Amino acid sequence: MSSKPKNTPALDPRVNPYRSDLASAHLYGKVTAERYVDGVPCQVRAGYVTLKEEPSFTARQSSQLLFGEVFTVFEEKDGWVWGQNATDGYVGYLQLEALDDELAEPTHKLTALRSFFHPEPDLKTPPLDMISLGAPLCVVEIDGGFAGVAGGGWVPLVHVAEIGAVKADPVDTALRLLGTPYLWGGRTSVGIDCSGLIQLALDAAGLACPRDSDQQQAALGTLVSADGAGHAYQRGDLVFFPGHVGIMADETHLVHANAHHMATVREPLADVLARAAAGKGVSAVKRLGA
């Protein structure tokens, strides 16, 4: 079946699964495609996996998925799947081998920056994989100091907490990630980009957060300044620039993952502004909970 909606504004393809040849069934009547399908929810079983803009190993990484996240598959072809991340709605391509079609309801989240899956509840066994901060886990068994996870693998118990039990200060989480290398599309403690840092920090606080900085600027908090001029910054203020975002550690210092340092750093906001090219200064300051 096909649909030809008229006078309908274009939907953001980053968070709406549609192409000219294929679209999610829930978008029928909203976008034009040759066919519409119901997706198949699957779960990430790799420590973390690259989400690509195209089904190619050489294609640019647009984001990453964490172990335990749900990815709805709309197409499978040549070892690649095209679909949508349930966590933030991001659409892209990833390798089929990273997914499992058996879903396990998460009970816990990883609270350590990173940890290892062991084949047995024994820290001396060679790890199977590495998982990163915020990964949702279905814990089915406790043995000594280890949590057994659905699908196999044991994680140190001190590295996990029940979902909703711990809601960290977003700034504290951002500060824990200082020194993390900058990685375009990164969402892990191994490599992260500016909006990925904010997303991880808010996730640890129990707050839903879009993937990209422009989406975050539109969706998060309350606008307290349009350009930052004369603004009295507070800890936790989100500071947006064209294509960039950071979070204030205090009245004068910004925590942000950036390509200048190629790392997550805490530095004076004044230094960030001094480096900014014309027209690249503060575009908005948003306050959470304001």
N, C-alpha and C positions, 0 to 999 in steps of 0.2 A: 504494500500500500504506500501511497505517497500523500504528502500534504503540501500545499502552497500558500502559506500564510501571507496575508497582504498587510502592508503598513505596520509591520511588527518590528520593533527595534531589535538590533542584533544582540544575541546573548553572548556573554563572555565565554569563549571556548575553553578557557582555563578551568572553568568550574561547571561547564555544561557539556556533556558528552555528545557531540554531534560533529559529523563530517558530511560532505556532499553525498556520500554513498551509504552512510550508516549513522543512526542516532538511537539514543535511549528511547524506549517506548513512552516514557513519561513526558518527552518533548514533542510528541505527536501534536500537530496543530500549531506548534510554536516555532519550529524550524523546518526547512525543506531538506529531505533526504530520500534516497532511493528506497530504503527500508528502515524499519524500526524494530528493535529487539528488547526483550527483557534481559537484564544482565544477570550474571551468576555470581553471587558473593563468594569470594575466596579469602583466605587468610595468609598473610606473609609468614613464611617459615624460615627465611634467612635472617641473619642478624640485622641487616638492613640492606636495602636494595635500591638501585638507581632507577628513577623514573625519567624516561627519555622523551624528547619532543618528537622523535621519529623512531620506527622500529629498526634501529641500526646501532651497532656498538660504537660507531664513530659520531653518532648524533649527540647534540649537547644535552647535558643533564639539566632537567628543569626543576626537579625536586628529588626527595628520597622518601621511601617508606620504611617504617620501623617494624621489627619483629612484632607479630600479633595484630597489626593493623589490618582492617578489612578492605579489600580491593574488589570492586564489582567489575567483572569481565564482560565486555560486550562483543569482543572478537578475539579469536585465537588463530594465528597464522605463522607458520615457519618458526615456531618456538617463541614467538612474541605474543603478548596479549595487550589489547587496548582497553582501557577502563578508567575507573574513577576511585580515588581514595576516599573512604568514608569519613576519615578524620577531618579533612579540610576541603573535601570536594574536588581536589586537584585531579586533572585528567591527563593521561599520558600512556606511554608504552613501557612495559617491563618484561623481563624474561619469565616465561611460564614456569620454569623449574623452581622459582622462588615461592610459588604458591601452593596451597593445599585447599581442596574443596570441602574439607571437614572443618567447621567452625567451632571454636572453643570460646565460650563467654569469659572475658577477662575478669579476674577477681583482684588482681594486684597490678602495680606498676613498678618499673625499675626506678629506684631513687638514687642509685649511684650514677656517677657520670658515665661509667661503662662497666660491664661485668662479663663473665664468661659462662657459657653453658658447658657443663661437664657431663660425661656419659653416666657417671655414678655420683652419689653423694660423698665425694672424696676429692679434696682439693689437689691431690697428687695425680689425678687422672688427666691425661692430655685434653684440653678443651676442644669442644666440637665447633664452637662459634663464639663470636663476641656480639653482645647486644648493648644498646645505648640508652641513655637517660630518657624516661618517658615511655619506654616500650610496654604495651599492655600484655599482661601474662595471666594465663589461667593456671593457678596453682592447685594441684590435685592431691599433693602429699607433702608432708613435712618429715624429714629424716635428719635428726641431729641439727646441724647448722645449715641445712640445705632445703630448698623448696623445689619439689618436683613439678615440672610444667607439662601440661597436656601436649602430647605429641612427642615427648621425650626430652630429656635434658634436665640438669639440676643447676640451680643458681644459689649462690650464698644467701642465706635468709636475711642477713643484715643489709643486703642490697635491694630489698623489696619492701613495699608497704601496701596494705589494702587500699583499693581505689577509694578515694575520698577521705582516707584517714589522715593524710598529710597534705596540707596546702601551704606550700612554701611561699615566702615573699618573692615576687618576681625579680626584684633587684638582687636578692641573695642568690637566686639561681643564675642570673646573668653573671654575677661576680665569680661564681664557681667555674664558669666557662672561660674565664680570662686565660689567654694564651692559646686557645683553640685555633688551629689554622683556619684561614678564610678559604671557603670552598663554595663556588657558585652552585646554588641548588642544595647545599648541605643542610641537614637537619639533625646532625649527630655531634657528639662530643669529640669525634675524630676530625670533623671538618664541618664548618657552618657558615652560612651567609647572614646578612643583617636581619632579614625578616625571619629566618630560621631561628636565630637567637631569641627574638621576641616571642615567637611561637612556642619554643621550648620553655621559656620563662613563665609564660602565662599558663601553659598546660600544667606545669608543676603547681601552679596556684589554683588549679581546677577551673580555669577560664578557657572557653573556646576561642580560637584565634585563627583568622584566615592565613593563607600561605604567603602572599606577596605584600610588599610594603604599601602599595597603593590601595589594596584591599583592606589592609589593617587601618590605614588612615581613614578610610570611609566607614569602617564598621566599629572601631574600638573607642571606648571612652567618650568624654565630653570635650569639645573644643574649648580651650582656655586662652589660646592665642593663635592668630592667623599667621604670624611671622616671627614670633618670639621677641619682638622689639619691646623692651621695657618690662618683659614678663618676669615675675618672681618665680623661678623654677623651684620645684619640689622633688624630693626623692620619689621615683616611680613615674614621673612625667614621661610620656612617649614623645620623642622629638622626631618629626618627619622632615625630610628633605626630598627633592625630586629624585626618586629612585633609591632612597635610603631611609633607614630608621635606626634609632637607638633609644636607650632608656636612661634617665638621669639617676646617678648613684646618690647624688646630693644636690645642693643648690647650684653647683658650678661644674660638676664632672659628668661626662657622658660615657656610658658603657655601650660599645657597638662593635660588631664584626665588620671589618672594612678592608678594602683592597689597598689602601695606603700602607698600612702596617702588615697586611696579609695575615691578620690575626684579630682576635677579640681583645680589645684594650679598654682601659679606663683612662680617660684623658680630659683635660679642660675643654668644655664646650667652646670656649673662645678660640682654642687652637683648631678645632674642627672648622669653625666659621672662617678663620683666617686662611685656611687652605681652599675653601669653597670657591669655585669659579663663579663668575657673574651669573646671577639668576639661579644659583644652586644653593642658596641659603635656606633657612628654615621655612618650610611651607605650611606647617601646622604643629601645634603642641596640643596633645590630647591627654586628659587626666582620667585614669581609671577610677570608677566609683564616685566621680564628681557629679 
